[in-house]
Amino acid sequence: MAKQELSGERNWYAIHTYAGYENAVLRNLKQRIDSLGMQDKIFEVIVPTEKNIKIKAGKRVEVEEKIYPGYVLVDMIVNDDSWYVVRNTPRVTGFVGAGVNPVPVSKDEIDMLLGRMRKDEGAKHAIDLVIGETIVIVDGPFKELEGRVNNIDKERGKINVLVSMFGRETPVELDFLQVKKI
């Protein structure tokens, strides 16, 4: 291992992991920190997640999704020992940075990410549609019909769509997950 230039400052760092093994890396790294006595150099390990709403089997369910799949964030002071502990944790492929030198994640990015994770309102309705936009219905009794967005209710996660049926436009209320942009 080449000697690195290490700052000795406490910062957040992103580590890359095998896809789907973020929680395993989190557990393994926490165990290694405890067993190797690195609590004074490695302070916190998190897998950034947020709650979203999806439709599964026709029902709305709240799911927790990883914000950055394949990455785990570590609050640590980088020195040769702490770098070695993190880098040699099973299923860690390396630090995000140039070569073997980890690059800290900016304070603004960390604040934004932690704020996104701590939102009290629970799952969010990510509606990126605008009134007048043409959509196609992907679920429900009107599946595969095209329509035009007439109204958006972000609070309830519902949209009102004008669907052409029997030669006239008919308003239909749909869940935002039942449509997609054309």
Buried (B, 14 or more C-beta within 10 A) or exposed (E): EEEBEBEEEEBBBBBBBEEEBBEBBBEBBBEBBEEBEBEEBBBEBBBBBBBBBEBEEEEEEEEEEBEBEBBBBBBBBBEEBBBEBBBEBEBBEEBBBEEBBBEBBEEEEBEEBEEEBEEEEEBBBEBEBEEEBEBBBBBBEBEEBBBBBBEBEEEEBBBBBBBEEEEEEEEBEBBBBBBEEE
